Amino acid sequence: MRRTDERGAVSTRARLVALLRRGRRSVEELAAALGLTDNAVRAQLQTLQREGIARAAEQRRDGSVGKPATLYDIEPAAEPAFSRAYAPVLTALLAELRKRGDAGDVEVLLRRVGRDLAAEAASGPTARPEVRARRALAVLSALGGEADLERTPDGFAIRGHGCPLSAAVCVEPNVCAAVEELVGAVAGAPVREHCDRTGERPRCSFHIAVPAA
């Protein structure tokens, strides 16, 4: 999403990002397009590089003398952050799945998705239960969740202050089953979701059971 100032004008940062998304450019080319000094552009680029949004992609030599110009563009891993298509496409897909099959079939599919998502994030089997629970919390946070980990008499609870898949959950509640499988696989323990889906802002809630020693 583009940042704007109090007058509604698109910010310099947003204009710079838009130029970088269109193709590789040197500092001089960016400065000319934005009406800024080279140093001002370099400062903005350094910030974007630290945030993992921009990168120095290659060097280009103009002529036979002088230092090659560094060309900058968008870091490929940052590109999805600029898209607003994922949520509507996912919710439309889930709605179509629900039309074509019963709720049980959809839940089975979503649980399989959750296990697949956990494949690379699963904790080692020898890790302590709390370490595994914190790893599950970190994975949920990496997906965009905002949550806390609490100790309970028989395990741990992940209490969310929102839901990273709220738009999808409002269409298909079984999406929570996918996250339940994800959390359980990473935590290496039985997990039960108790998510709050009653309001406009769903909130994640997962109980991680730890067997008595």
Buried (B, 14 or more C-beta within 10 A) or exposed (E): EEEEEEEEEEEBBBBBBBBBEEEBBBBEBBBEBBEBEEEBBBEBBEEBBEEEBBBEBEEEEEEEEEEEBBBBBBBEEBEEEBEEEEBEEBBEEBEEBBEEEEEEEBBEBBBEBBBEBBEEBBBEEEBEBBBBBBBBBBBBBEBEBEBEBEEEEEBBBBBBEEBBBBBBBBBBBBBBBBBBBBBBBBBBBEBEBBBEBEEEEBBBBBBBBBEEE
